[in-house]
Amino acid sequence: MATKKSAGTTKNGRDSGPRYLGIKLYAGEKAKVGSIIVRQEGLNTIAGKNTGLGKDYTIYSLKEGIVEFSKKRKVGFNNKTKVKNIVHVK
C-alpha cells in the first residue's frame, strides 16, 4: 500500500519546439557559399540570383557576396497582382 496518495493526471503538458523562422542575413550583409539567408514556411520570399531554394523553402547562398532584397509584382492564376520579396546575392 502506498504511503502517499498519488497525484492527479493532466491532459496538458505537451508542446512542440520553436521553428526559428525568419530572415537570417539582412540586406548588405556578407553571405558565404551555403549560408542560410531566409528560413520560411511556404514561398513568402522568392530565391533570386545566386540563391537556391531548399525542399523546406529555405533560401541559401550559391555564391559568396552581399545579400540584397527587392520587390516584384507577380500576377497570380486568378489575375490578381501580388508584391513578392526577392532575395539576391551580388
PyMOL Python script that loads the backbone (N, CA, C, O; Angstrom):
from pymol import cmd

cmd.read_pdbstr("""\
ATOM      1  N   MET A   1       0.834  -1.181   0.000  1.00  0.00           N
ATOM      2  CA  MET A   1       0.000   0.000   0.000  1.00  0.00           C
ATOM      3  C   MET A   1       0.883   1.250   0.000  1.00  0.00           C
ATOM      4  O   MET A   1       1.925   1.285   0.654  1.00  0.00           O
ATOM      5  N   ALA A   2       0.455   2.268  -0.738  1.00  0.00           N
ATOM      6  CA  ALA A   2       1.245   3.488  -0.868  1.00  0.00           C
ATOM      7  C   ALA A   2       1.180   4.307   0.416  1.00  0.00           C
ATOM      8  O   ALA A   2       0.168   4.334   1.117  1.00  0.00           O
ATOM      9  N   THR A   3       2.310   4.979   0.701  1.00  0.00           N
ATOM     10  CA  THR A   3       2.331   5.830   1.888  1.00  0.00           C
ATOM     11  C   THR A   3       1.743   7.207   1.591  1.00  0.00           C
ATOM     12  O   THR A   3       1.312   7.913   2.501  1.00  0.00           O
ATOM     13  N   LYS A   4       1.728   7.584   0.312  1.00  0.00           N
ATOM     14  CA  LYS A   4       1.123   8.863  -0.076  1.00  0.00           C
ATOM     15  C   LYS A   4       0.093   8.613  -1.157  1.00  0.00           C
ATOM     16  O   LYS A   4       0.235   7.701  -1.972  1.00  0.00           O
ATOM     17  N   LYS A   5      -0.932   9.423  -1.155  1.00  0.00           N
ATOM     18  CA  LYS A   5      -1.954   9.340  -2.195  1.00  0.00           C
ATOM     19  C   LYS A   5      -1.354   9.871  -3.506  1.00  0.00           C
ATOM     20  O   LYS A   5      -0.670  10.895  -3.508  1.00  0.00           O
ATOM     21  N   SER A   6      -1.607   9.186  -4.595  1.00  0.00           N
ATOM     22  CA  SER A   6      -0.996   9.622  -5.865  1.00  0.00           C
ATOM     23  C   SER A   6      -1.646  10.914  -6.360  1.00  0.00           C
ATOM     24  O   SER A   6      -2.819  11.178  -6.094  1.00  0.00           O
ATOM     25  N   ALA A   7      -0.856  11.713  -7.087  1.00  0.00           N
ATOM     26  CA  ALA A   7      -1.356  12.980  -7.623  1.00  0.00           C
ATOM     27  C   ALA A   7      -2.242  12.720  -8.830  1.00  0.00           C
ATOM     28  O   ALA A   7      -2.201  11.643  -9.423  1.00  0.00           O
ATOM     29  N   GLY A   8      -3.026  13.697  -9.180  1.00  0.00           N
ATOM     30  CA  GLY A   8      -3.898  13.561 -10.335  1.00  0.00           C
ATOM     31  C   GLY A   8      -3.121  13.657 -11.639  1.00  0.00           C
ATOM     32  O   GLY A   8      -1.949  14.033 -11.641  1.00  0.00           O
ATOM     33  N   THR A   9      -3.763  13.324 -12.731  1.00  0.00           N
ATOM     34  CA  THR A   9      -3.124  13.390 -14.041  1.00  0.00           C
ATOM     35  C   THR A   9      -3.550  14.669 -14.754  1.00  0.00           C
ATOM     36  O   THR A   9      -4.508  15.330 -14.353  1.00  0.00           O
ATOM     37  N   THR A  10      -2.826  15.004 -15.813  1.00  0.00           N
ATOM     38  CA  THR A  10      -3.159  16.188 -16.604  1.00  0.00           C
ATOM     39  C   THR A  10      -3.198  15.824 -18.078  1.00  0.00           C
ATOM     40  O   THR A  10      -2.493  14.921 -18.529  1.00  0.00           O
ATOM     41  N   LYS A  11      -4.032  16.538 -18.819  1.00  0.00           N
ATOM     42  CA  LYS A  11      -4.092  16.320 -20.270  1.00  0.00           C
ATOM     43  C   LYS A  11      -3.238  17.342 -21.007  1.00  0.00           C
ATOM     44  O   LYS A  11      -3.111  17.284 -22.230  1.00  0.00           O
ATOM     45  N   ASN A  12      -2.651  18.279 -20.264  1.00  0.00           N
ATOM     46  CA  ASN A  12      -1.805  19.306 -20.871  1.00  0.00           C
ATOM     47  C   ASN A  12      -0.339  18.870 -20.809  1.00  0.00           C
ATOM     48  O   ASN A  12      -0.055  17.693 -20.583  1.00  0.00           O
ATOM     49  N   GLY A  13       0.572  19.786 -21.002  1.00  0.00           N
ATOM     50  CA  GLY A  13       1.980  19.493 -20.810  1.00  0.00           C
ATOM     51  C   GLY A  13       2.734  19.079 -22.058  1.00  0.00           C
ATOM     52  O   GLY A  13       3.870  18.615 -21.958  1.00  0.00           O
ATOM     53  N   ARG A  14       2.131  19.233 -23.242  1.00  0.00           N
ATOM     54  CA  ARG A  14       2.835  18.899 -24.488  1.00  0.00           C
ATOM     55  C   ARG A  14       3.000  20.183 -25.296  1.00  0.00           C
ATOM     56  O   ARG A  14       2.111  21.034 -25.311  1.00  0.00           O
ATOM     57  N   ASP A  15       4.124  20.316 -25.958  1.00  0.00           N
ATOM     58  CA  ASP A  15       4.351  21.478 -26.810  1.00  0.00           C
ATOM     59  C   ASP A  15       5.454  21.139 -27.804  1.00  0.00           C
ATOM     60  O   ASP A  15       6.383  20.396 -27.488  1.00  0.00           O
ATOM     61  N   SER A  16       5.343  21.690 -29.002  1.00  0.00           N
ATOM     62  CA  SER A  16       6.397  21.486 -29.995  1.00  0.00           C
ATOM     63  C   SER A  16       7.464  22.554 -29.803  1.00  0.00           C
ATOM     64  O   SER A  16       7.201  23.626 -29.256  1.00  0.00           O
ATOM     65  N   GLY A  17       8.648  22.248 -30.254  1.00  0.00           N
ATOM     66  CA  GLY A  17       9.758  23.176 -30.115  1.00  0.00           C
ATOM     67  C   GLY A  17       9.635  24.352 -31.058  1.00  0.00           C
ATOM     68  O   GLY A  17       8.825  24.312 -31.984  1.00  0.00           O
ATOM     69  N   PRO A  18      10.422  25.406 -30.847  1.00  0.00           N
ATOM     70  CA  PRO A  18      10.386  26.569 -31.728  1.00  0.00           C
ATOM     71  C   PRO A  18      10.938  26.230 -33.110  1.00  0.00           C
ATOM     72  O   PRO A  18      11.758  25.322 -33.248  1.00  0.00           O
ATOM     73  N   ARG A  19      10.488  26.959 -34.134  1.00  0.00           N
ATOM     74  CA  ARG A  19      10.904  26.657 -35.509  1.00  0.00           C
ATOM     75  C   ARG A  19      12.009  27.559 -36.015  1.00  0.00           C
ATOM     76  O   ARG A  19      12.627  27.243 -37.032  1.00  0.00           O
ATOM     77  N   TYR A  20      12.285  28.671 -35.347  1.00  0.00           N
ATOM     78  CA  TYR A  20      13.377  29.592 -35.700  1.00  0.00           C
ATOM     79  C   TYR A  20      13.298  30.051 -37.156  1.00  0.00           C
ATOM     80  O   TYR A  20      14.284  29.974 -37.890  1.00  0.00           O
ATOM     81  N   LEU A  21      12.123  30.527 -37.570  1.00  0.00           N
ATOM     82  CA  LEU A  21      11.925  31.003 -38.939  1.00  0.00           C
ATOM     83  C   LEU A  21      12.298  32.479 -39.041  1.00  0.00           C
ATOM     84  O   LEU A  21      12.432  33.163 -38.027  1.00  0.00           O
ATOM     85  N   GLY A  22      12.463  32.960 -40.258  1.00  0.00           N
ATOM     86  CA  GLY A  22      12.703  34.383 -40.479  1.00  0.00           C
ATOM     87  C   GLY A  22      13.955  34.642 -41.281  1.00  0.00           C
ATOM     88  O   GLY A  22      14.592  33.717 -41.786  1.00  0.00           O
ATOM     89  N   ILE A  23      14.301  35.913 -41.393  1.00  0.00           N
ATOM     90  CA  ILE A  23      15.473  36.343 -42.152  1.00  0.00           C
ATOM     91  C   ILE A  23      16.707  36.158 -41.275  1.00  0.00           C
ATOM     92  O   ILE A  23      16.751  36.641 -40.144  1.00  0.00           O
ATOM     93  N   LYS A  24      17.702  35.458 -41.800  1.00  0.00           N
ATOM     94  CA  LYS A  24      18.940  35.192 -41.054  1.00  0.00           C
ATOM     95  C   LYS A  24      20.055  36.147 -41.457  1.00  0.00           C
ATOM     96  O   LYS A  24      20.878  36.522 -40.622  1.00  0.00           O
ATOM     97  N   LEU A  25      20.093  36.546 -42.732  1.00  0.00           N
ATOM     98  CA  LEU A  25      21.070  37.536 -43.207  1.00  0.00           C
ATOM     99  C   LEU A  25      20.291  38.681 -43.848  1.00  0.00           C
ATOM    100  O   LEU A  25      19.502  38.466 -44.769  1.00  0.00           O
ATOM    101  N   TYR A  26      20.516  39.884 -43.360  1.00  0.00           N
ATOM    102  CA  TYR A  26      19.796  41.052 -43.863  1.00  0.00           C
ATOM    103  C   TYR A  26      20.550  41.685 -45.030  1.00  0.00           C
ATOM    104  O   TYR A  26      21.682  41.306 -45.331  1.00  0.00           O
ATOM    105  N   ALA A  27      19.907  42.654 -45.682  1.00  0.00           N
ATOM    106  CA  ALA A  27      20.489  43.334 -46.838  1.00  0.00           C
ATOM    107  C   ALA A  27      21.788  44.025 -46.448  1.00  0.00           C
ATOM    108  O   ALA A  27      21.861  44.697 -45.420  1.00  0.00           O
ATOM    109  N   GLY A  28      22.814  43.855 -47.279  1.00  0.00           N
ATOM    110  CA  GLY A  28      24.106  44.468 -47.031  1.00  0.00           C
ATOM    111  C   GLY A  28      25.079  43.573 -46.286  1.00  0.00           C
ATOM    112  O   GLY A  28      26.263  43.898 -46.194  1.00  0.00           O
ATOM    113  N   GLU A  29      24.604  42.445 -45.748  1.00  0.00           N
ATOM    114  CA  GLU A  29      25.489  41.538 -45.024  1.00  0.00           C
ATOM    115  C   GLU A  29      26.171  40.586 -45.995  1.00  0.00           C
ATOM    116  O   GLU A  29      25.638  40.295 -47.065  1.00  0.00           O
ATOM    117  N   LYS A  30      27.359  40.098 -45.618  1.00  0.00           N
ATOM    118  CA  LYS A  30      28.110  39.171 -46.455  1.00  0.00           C
ATOM    119  C   LYS A  30      27.552  37.757 -46.286  1.00  0.00           C
ATOM    120  O   LYS A  30      27.257  37.315 -45.176  1.00  0.00           O
ATOM    121  N   ALA A  31      27.417  37.062 -47.414  1.00  0.00           N
ATOM    122  CA  ALA A  31      26.947  35.679 -47.409  1.00  0.00           C
ATOM    123  C   ALA A  31      28.048  34.783 -47.964  1.00  0.00           C
ATOM    124  O   ALA A  31      28.612  35.066 -49.021  1.00  0.00           O
ATOM    125  N   LYS A  32      28.351  33.710 -47.253  1.00  0.00           N
ATOM    126  CA  LYS A  32      29.290  32.711 -47.754  1.00  0.00           C
ATOM    127  C   LYS A  32      28.509  31.674 -48.550  1.00  0.00           C
ATOM    128  O   LYS A  32      27.278  31.675 -48.531  1.00  0.00           O
ATOM    129  N   VAL A  33      29.206  30.801 -49.238  1.00  0.00           N
ATOM    130  CA  VAL A  33      28.557  29.757 -50.021  1.00  0.00           C
ATOM    131  C   VAL A  33      27.844  28.808 -49.065  1.00  0.00           C
ATOM    132  O   VAL A  33      28.451  28.281 -48.133  1.00  0.00           O
ATOM    133  N   GLY A  34      26.553  28.596 -49.303  1.00  0.00           N
ATOM    134  CA  GLY A  34      25.767  27.671 -48.489  1.00  0.00           C
ATOM    135  C   GLY A  34      25.163  28.273 -47.236  1.00  0.00           C
ATOM    136  O   GLY A  34      24.459  27.580 -46.503  1.00  0.00           O
ATOM    137  N   SER A  35      25.420  29.546 -46.972  1.00  0.00           N
ATOM    138  CA  SER A  35      24.855  30.144 -45.755  1.00  0.00           C
ATOM    139  C   SER A  35      23.362  30.426 -45.954  1.00  0.00           C
ATOM    140  O   SER A  35      22.933  30.849 -47.028  1.00  0.00           O
ATOM    141  N   ILE A  36      22.589  30.185 -44.902  1.00  0.00           N
ATOM    142  CA  ILE A  36      21.136  30.346 -44.951  1.00  0.00           C
ATOM    143  C   ILE A  36      20.803  31.826 -44.867  1.00  0.00           C
ATOM    144  O   ILE A  36      21.289  32.536 -43.986  1.00  0.00           O
ATOM    145  N   ILE A  37      19.964  32.286 -45.799  1.00  0.00           N
ATOM    146  CA  ILE A  37      19.564  33.689 -45.834  1.00  0.00           C
ATOM    147  C   ILE A  37      18.177  33.848 -45.211  1.00  0.00           C
ATOM    148  O   ILE A  37      17.976  34.720 -44.366  1.00  0.00           O
ATOM    149  N   VAL A  38      17.222  33.013 -45.623  1.00  0.00           N
ATOM    150  CA  VAL A  38      15.848  33.087 -45.109  1.00  0.00           C
ATOM    151  C   VAL A  38      15.359  31.673 -44.810  1.00  0.00           C
ATOM    152  O   VAL A  38      15.530  30.762 -45.621  1.00  0.00           O
ATOM    153  N   ARG A  39      14.743  31.498 -43.629  1.00  0.00           N
ATOM    154  CA  ARG A  39      14.021  30.253 -43.314  1.00  0.00           C
ATOM    155  C   ARG A  39      12.552  30.608 -43.236  1.00  0.00           C
ATOM    156  O   ARG A  39      12.167  31.524 -42.509  1.00  0.00           O
ATOM    157  N   GLN A  40      11.716  29.877 -43.994  1.00  0.00           N
ATOM    158  CA  GLN A  40      10.308  30.253 -44.108  1.00  0.00           C
ATOM    159  C   GLN A  40       9.435  29.031 -44.302  1.00  0.00           C
ATOM    160  O   GLN A  40       9.913  27.951 -44.648  1.00  0.00           O
ATOM    161  N   GLU A  41       8.140  29.221 -44.072  1.00  0.00           N
ATOM    162  CA  GLU A  41       7.138  28.203 -44.358  1.00  0.00           C
ATOM    163  C   GLU A  41       6.384  28.693 -45.587  1.00  0.00           C
ATOM    164  O   GLU A  41       5.754  29.749 -45.539  1.00  0.00           O
ATOM    165  N   GLY A  42       6.436  27.960 -46.663  1.00  0.00           N
ATOM    166  CA  GLY A  42       5.825  28.430 -47.893  1.00  0.00           C
ATOM    167  C   GLY A  42       6.761  29.384 -48.616  1.00  0.00           C
ATOM    168  O   GLY A  42       7.881  29.631 -48.170  1.00  0.00           O
ATOM    169  N   LEU A  43       6.291  29.916 -49.736  1.00  0.00           N
ATOM    170  CA  LEU A  43       7.147  30.739 -50.585  1.00  0.00           C
ATOM    171  C   LEU A  43       6.830  32.220 -50.405  1.00  0.00           C
ATOM    172  O   LEU A  43       6.369  32.877 -51.338  1.00  0.00           O
ATOM    173  N   ASN A  44       7.077  32.746 -49.201  1.00  0.00           N
ATOM    174  CA  ASN A  44       6.865  34.174 -48.949  1.00  0.00           C
ATOM    175  C   ASN A  44       7.911  35.003 -49.661  1.00  0.00           C
ATOM    176  O   ASN A  44       7.585  36.026 -50.264  1.00  0.00           O
ATOM    177  N   THR A  45       9.156  34.582 -49.600  1.00  0.00           N
ATOM    178  CA  THR A  45      10.266  35.252 -50.271  1.00  0.00           C
ATOM    179  C   THR A  45      10.773  34.339 -51.374  1.00  0.00           C
ATOM    180  O   THR A  45      10.942  33.139 -51.159  1.00  0.00           O
ATOM    181  N   ILE A  46      11.019  34.900 -52.561  1.00  0.00           N
ATOM    182  CA  ILE A  46      11.429  34.113 -53.723  1.00  0.00           C
ATOM    183  C   ILE A  46      12.947  34.152 -53.838  1.00  0.00           C
ATOM    184  O   ILE A  46      13.565  35.186 -53.583  1.00  0.00           O
ATOM    185  N   ALA A  47      13.550  33.028 -54.222  1.00  0.00           N
ATOM    186  CA  ALA A  47      15.000  32.953 -54.433  1.00  0.00           C
ATOM    187  C   ALA A  47      15.344  33.608 -55.764  1.00  0.00           C
ATOM    188  O   ALA A  47      14.770  33.266 -56.798  1.00  0.00           O
ATOM    189  N   GLY A  48      16.290  34.557 -55.735  1.00  0.00           N
ATOM    190  CA  GLY A  48      16.708  35.282 -56.938  1.00  0.00           C
ATOM    191  C   GLY A  48      18.054  34.802 -57.431  1.00  0.00           C
ATOM    192  O   GLY A  48      18.349  33.608 -57.395  1.00  0.00           O
ATOM    193  N   LYS A  49      18.883  35.747 -57.899  1.00  0.00           N
ATOM    194  CA  LYS A  49      20.182  35.423 -58.479  1.00  0.00           C
ATOM    195  C   LYS A  49      21.136  34.897 -57.410  1.00  0.00           C
ATOM    196  O   LYS A  49      21.191  35.424 -56.299  1.00  0.00           O
ATOM    197  N   ASN A  50      21.880  33.857 -57.758  1.00  0.00           N
ATOM    198  CA  ASN A  50      22.912  33.245 -56.910  1.00  0.00           C
ATOM    199  C   ASN A  50      22.373  32.719 -55.586  1.00  0.00           C
ATOM    200  O   ASN A  50      23.110  32.639 -54.603  1.00  0.00           O
ATOM    201  N   THR A  51      21.077  32.358 -55.553  1.00  0.00           N
ATOM    202  CA  THR A  51      20.487  31.749 -54.366  1.00  0.00           C
ATOM    203  C   THR A  51      19.765  30.473 -54.772  1.00  0.00           C
ATOM    204  O   THR A  51      19.318  30.327 -55.910  1.00  0.00           O
ATOM    205  N   GLY A  52      19.660  29.552 -53.821  1.00  0.00           N
ATOM    206  CA  GLY A  52      18.966  28.301 -54.063  1.00  0.00           C
ATOM    207  C   GLY A  52      17.798  28.161 -53.108  1.00  0.00           C
ATOM    208  O   GLY A  52      17.728  28.851 -52.091  1.00  0.00           O
ATOM    209  N   LEU A  53      16.864  27.247 -53.448  1.00  0.00           N
ATOM    210  CA  LEU A  53      15.667  27.014 -52.642  1.00  0.00           C
ATOM    211  C   LEU A  53      15.667  25.566 -52.176  1.00  0.00           C
ATOM    212  O   LEU A  53      15.660  24.646 -52.994  1.00  0.00           O
ATOM    213  N   GLY A  54      15.676  25.361 -50.865  1.00  0.00           N
ATOM    214  CA  GLY A  54      15.649  24.019 -50.296  1.00  0.00           C
ATOM    215  C   GLY A  54      14.259  23.438 -50.317  1.00  0.00           C
ATOM    216  O   GLY A  54      13.296  24.139 -50.629  1.00  0.00           O
ATOM    217  N   LYS A  55      14.139  22.150 -49.984  1.00  0.00           N
ATOM    218  CA  LYS A  55      12.831  21.497 -50.031  1.00  0.00           C
ATOM    219  C   LYS A  55      11.893  21.985 -48.931  1.00  0.00           C
ATOM    220  O   LYS A  55      10.678  21.814 -49.032  1.00  0.00           O
ATOM    221  N   ASP A  56      12.449  22.590 -47.881  1.00  0.00           N
ATOM    222  CA  ASP A  56      11.604  23.199 -46.841  1.00  0.00           C
ATOM    223  C   ASP A  56      11.508  24.713 -47.045  1.00  0.00           C
ATOM    224  O   ASP A  56      11.238  25.449 -46.096  1.00  0.00           O
ATOM    225  N   TYR A  57      11.727  25.185 -48.285  1.00  0.00           N
ATOM    226  CA  TYR A  57      11.630  26.587 -48.702  1.00  0.00           C
ATOM    227  C   TYR A  57      12.707  27.474 -48.076  1.00  0.00           C
ATOM    228  O   TYR A  57      12.553  28.695 -48.042  1.00  0.00           O
ATOM    229  N   THR A  58      13.784  26.883 -47.586  1.00  0.00           N
ATOM    230  CA  THR A  58      14.907  27.659 -47.075  1.00  0.00           C
ATOM    231  C   THR A  58      15.691  28.231 -48.256  1.00  0.00           C
ATOM    232  O   THR A  58      16.026  27.509 -49.194  1.00  0.00           O
ATOM    233  N   ILE A  59      15.978  29.519 -48.203  1.00  0.00           N
ATOM    234  CA  ILE A  59      16.771  30.165 -49.257  1.00  0.00           C
ATOM    235  C   ILE A  59      18.209  30.271 -48.760  1.00  0.00           C
ATOM    236  O   ILE A  59      18.467  30.785 -47.672  1.00  0.00           O
ATOM    237  N   TYR A  60      19.150  29.771 -49.584  1.00  0.00           N
ATOM    238  CA  TYR A  60      20.558  29.750 -49.204  1.00  0.00           C
ATOM    239  C   TYR A  60      21.405  30.318 -50.339  1.00  0.00           C
ATOM    240  O   TYR A  60      20.951  30.418 -51.479  1.00  0.00           O
ATOM    241  N   SER A  61      22.633  30.685 -50.013  1.00  0.00           N
ATOM    242  CA  SER A  61      23.528  31.327 -50.964  1.00  0.00           C
ATOM    243  C   SER A  61      24.271  30.282 -51.802  1.00  0.00           C
ATOM    244  O   SER A  61      24.746  29.278 -51.271  1.00  0.00           O
ATOM    245  N   LEU A  62      24.366  30.523 -53.107  1.00  0.00           N
ATOM    246  CA  LEU A  62      25.137  29.654 -54.002  1.00  0.00           C
ATOM    247  C   LEU A  62      26.519  30.222 -54.294  1.00  0.00           C
ATOM    248  O   LEU A  62      27.423  29.484 -54.686  1.00  0.00           O
ATOM    249  N   LYS A  63      26.691  31.534 -54.106  1.00  0.00           N
ATOM    250  CA  LYS A  63      27.977  32.192 -54.321  1.00  0.00           C
ATOM    251  C   LYS A  63      28.247  33.131 -53.163  1.00  0.00           C
ATOM    252  O   LYS A  63      27.334  33.524 -52.436  1.00  0.00           O
ATOM    253  N   GLU A  64      29.505  33.485 -53.000  1.00  0.00           N
ATOM    254  CA  GLU A  64      29.868  34.449 -51.963  1.00  0.00           C
ATOM    255  C   GLU A  64      29.570  35.850 -52.453  1.00  0.00           C
ATOM    256  O   GLU A  64      29.859  36.182 -53.602  1.00  0.00           O
ATOM    257  N   GLY A  65      28.993  36.676 -51.591  1.00  0.00           N
ATOM    258  CA  GLY A  65      28.680  38.044 -51.991  1.00  0.00           C
ATOM    259  C   GLY A  65      27.858  38.769 -50.946  1.00  0.00           C
ATOM    260  O   GLY A  65      27.808  38.363 -49.785  1.00  0.00           O
ATOM    261  N   ILE A  66      27.210  39.853 -51.368  1.00  0.00           N
ATOM    262  CA  ILE A  66      26.408  40.694 -50.496  1.00  0.00           C
ATOM    263  C   ILE A  66      24.920  40.389 -50.732  1.00  0.00           C
ATOM    264  O   ILE A  66      24.477  40.272 -51.875  1.00  0.00           O
ATOM    265  N   VAL A  67      24.165  40.263 -49.651  1.00  0.00           N
ATOM    266  CA  VAL A  67      22.728  39.974 -49.730  1.00  0.00           C
ATOM    267  C   VAL A  67      21.982  41.245 -50.126  1.00  0.00           C
ATOM    268  O   VAL A  67      22.274  42.338 -49.641  1.00  0.00           O
ATOM    269  N   GLU A  68      21.008  41.071 -51.024  1.00  0.00           N
ATOM    270  CA  GLU A  68      20.222  42.198 -51.500  1.00  0.00           C
ATOM    271  C   GLU A  68      18.763  41.757 -51.630  1.00  0.00           C
ATOM    272  O   GLU A  68      18.478  40.691 -52.176  1.00  0.00           O
ATOM    273  N   PHE A  69      17.842  42.582 -51.126  1.00  0.00           N
ATOM    274  CA  PHE A  69      16.411  42.293 -51.229  1.00  0.00           C
ATOM    275  C   PHE A  69      15.768  43.268 -52.201  1.00  0.00           C
ATOM    276  O   PHE A  69      16.163  44.431 -52.282  1.00  0.00           O
ATOM    277  N   SER A  70      14.763  42.782 -52.948  1.00  0.00           N
ATOM    278  CA  SER A  70      13.994  43.640 -53.846  1.00  0.00           C
ATOM    279  C   SER A  70      12.552  43.151 -53.860  1.00  0.00           C
ATOM    280  O   SER A  70      12.243  42.065 -53.371  1.00  0.00           O
ATOM    281  N   LYS A  71      11.688  43.965 -54.425  1.00  0.00           N
ATOM    282  CA  LYS A  71      10.270  43.601 -54.535  1.00  0.00           C
ATOM    283  C   LYS A  71       9.896  43.518 -56.008  1.00  0.00           C
ATOM    284  O   LYS A  71      10.437  44.248 -56.838  1.00  0.00           O
ATOM    285  N   LYS A  72       8.956  42.613 -56.328  1.00  0.00           N
ATOM    286  CA  LYS A  72       8.497  42.449 -57.695  1.00  0.00           C
ATOM    287  C   LYS A  72       7.010  42.137 -57.689  1.00  0.00           C
ATOM    288  O   LYS A  72       6.519  41.403 -56.831  1.00  0.00           O
ATOM    289  N   ARG A  73       6.299  42.703 -58.656  1.00  0.00           N
ATOM    290  CA  ARG A  73       4.879  42.404 -58.792  1.00  0.00           C
ATOM    291  C   ARG A  73       4.713  41.108 -59.560  1.00  0.00           C
ATOM    292  O   ARG A  73       5.297  40.935 -60.630  1.00  0.00           O
ATOM    293  N   LYS A  74       3.918  40.198 -59.017  1.00  0.00           N
ATOM    294  CA  LYS A  74       3.645  38.921 -59.671  1.00  0.00           C
ATOM    295  C   LYS A  74       2.148  38.818 -59.917  1.00  0.00           C
ATOM    296  O   LYS A  74       1.347  39.174 -59.053  1.00  0.00           O
ATOM    297  N   VAL A  75       1.767  38.330 -61.097  1.00  0.00           N
ATOM    298  CA  VAL A  75       0.365  38.122 -61.436  1.00  0.00           C
ATOM    299  C   VAL A  75       0.031  36.668 -61.161  1.00  0.00           C
ATOM    300  O   VAL A  75       0.688  35.765 -61.681  1.00  0.00           O
ATOM    301  N   GLY A  76      -1.003  36.436 -60.334  1.00  0.00           N
ATOM    302  CA  GLY A  76      -1.407  35.084 -59.973  1.00  0.00           C
ATOM    303  C   GLY A  76      -2.290  34.460 -61.029  1.00  0.00           C
ATOM    304  O   GLY A  76      -2.590  35.082 -62.049  1.00  0.00           O
ATOM    305  N   PHE A  77      -2.711  33.219 -60.782  1.00  0.00           N
ATOM    306  CA  PHE A  77      -3.547  32.496 -61.736  1.00  0.00           C
ATOM    307  C   PHE A  77      -4.942  33.107 -61.844  1.00  0.00           C
ATOM    308  O   PHE A  77      -5.620  32.915 -62.854  1.00  0.00           O
ATOM    309  N   ASN A  78      -5.382  33.840 -60.817  1.00  0.00           N
ATOM    310  CA  ASN A  78      -6.692  34.484 -60.839  1.00  0.00           C
ATOM    311  C   ASN A  78      -6.593  35.947 -61.269  1.00  0.00           C
ATOM    312  O   ASN A  78      -7.516  36.729 -61.041  1.00  0.00           O
ATOM    313  N   ASN A  79      -5.472  36.315 -61.891  1.00  0.00           N
ATOM    314  CA  ASN A  79      -5.223  37.647 -62.452  1.00  0.00           C
ATOM    315  C   ASN A  79      -5.080  38.729 -61.395  1.00  0.00           C
ATOM    316  O   ASN A  79      -5.200  39.913 -61.712  1.00  0.00           O
ATOM    317  N   LYS A  80      -4.824  38.349 -60.135  1.00  0.00           N
ATOM    318  CA  LYS A  80      -4.556  39.325 -59.084  1.00  0.00           C
ATOM    319  C   LYS A  80      -3.050  39.549 -59.001  1.00  0.00           C
ATOM    320  O   LYS A  80      -2.263  38.618 -59.169  1.00  0.00           O
ATOM    321  N   THR A  81      -2.663  40.791 -58.741  1.00  0.00           N
ATOM    322  CA  THR A  81      -1.239  41.083 -58.604  1.00  0.00           C
ATOM    323  C   THR A  81      -0.854  41.067 -57.129  1.00  0.00           C
ATOM    324  O   THR A  81      -1.580  41.579 -56.276  1.00  0.00           O
ATOM    325  N   LYS A  82       0.295  40.474 -56.847  1.00  0.00           N
ATOM    326  CA  LYS A  82       0.855  40.433 -55.502  1.00  0.00           C
ATOM    327  C   LYS A  82       2.269  40.982 -55.562  1.00  0.00           C
ATOM    328  O   LYS A  82       2.972  40.805 -56.557  1.00  0.00           O
ATOM    329  N   VAL A  83       2.682  41.647 -54.497  1.00  0.00           N
ATOM    330  CA  VAL A  83       4.057  42.132 -54.402  1.00  0.00           C
ATOM    331  C   VAL A  83       4.842  41.086 -53.621  1.00  0.00           C
ATOM    332  O   VAL A  83       4.529  40.801 -52.465  1.00  0.00           O
ATOM    333  N   LYS A  84       5.859  40.517 -54.255  1.00  0.00           N
ATOM    334  CA  LYS A  84       6.671  39.466 -53.638  1.00  0.00           C
ATOM    335  C   LYS A  84       8.070  39.988 -53.359  1.00  0.00           C
ATOM    336  O   LYS A  84       8.605  40.798 -54.116  1.00  0.00           O
ATOM    337  N   ASN A  85       8.660  39.517 -52.264  1.00  0.00           N
ATOM    338  CA  ASN A  85      10.045  39.843 -51.938  1.00  0.00           C
ATOM    339  C   ASN A  85      10.964  38.856 -52.649  1.00  0.00           C
ATOM    340  O   ASN A  85      10.685  37.658 -52.685  1.00  0.00           O
ATOM    341  N   ILE A  86      12.051  39.354 -53.209  1.00  0.00           N
ATOM    342  CA  ILE A  86      13.041  38.509 -53.878  1.00  0.00           C
ATOM    343  C   ILE A  86      14.388  38.784 -53.225  1.00  0.00           C
ATOM    344  O   ILE A  86      14.721  39.936 -52.950  1.00  0.00           O
ATOM    345  N   VAL A  87      15.161  37.736 -52.977  1.00  0.00           N
ATOM    346  CA  VAL A  87      16.481  37.897 -52.369  1.00  0.00           C
ATOM    347  C   VAL A  87      17.548  37.471 -53.380  1.00  0.00           C
ATOM    348  O   VAL A  87      17.433  36.416 -54.004  1.00  0.00           O
ATOM    349  N   HIS A  88      18.589  38.298 -53.536  1.00  0.00           N
ATOM    350  CA  HIS A  88      19.709  38.035 -54.440  1.00  0.00           C
ATOM    351  C   HIS A  88      21.007  38.071 -53.645  1.00  0.00           C
ATOM    352  O   HIS A  88      21.072  38.641 -52.556  1.00  0.00           O
ATOM    353  N   VAL A  89      22.037  37.452 -54.211  1.00  0.00           N
ATOM    354  CA  VAL A  89      23.394  37.607 -53.687  1.00  0.00           C
ATOM    355  C   VAL A  89      24.230  38.183 -54.813  1.00  0.00           C
ATOM    356  O   VAL A  89      24.349  37.570 -55.874  1.00  0.00           O
ATOM    357  N   LYS A  90      24.815  39.361 -54.592  1.00  0.00           N
ATOM    358  CA  LYS A  90      25.615  40.017 -55.642  1.00  0.00           C
ATOM    359  C   LYS A  90      27.057  40.100 -55.238  1.00  0.00           C
ATOM    360  O   LYS A  90      27.880  40.619 -55.992  1.00  0.00           O
TER     361      LYS A  90
END
""", "prot")
cmd.dss("prot")
cmd.show_as("cartoon", "prot")
cmd.util.cbc("prot")
cmd.orient("prot")
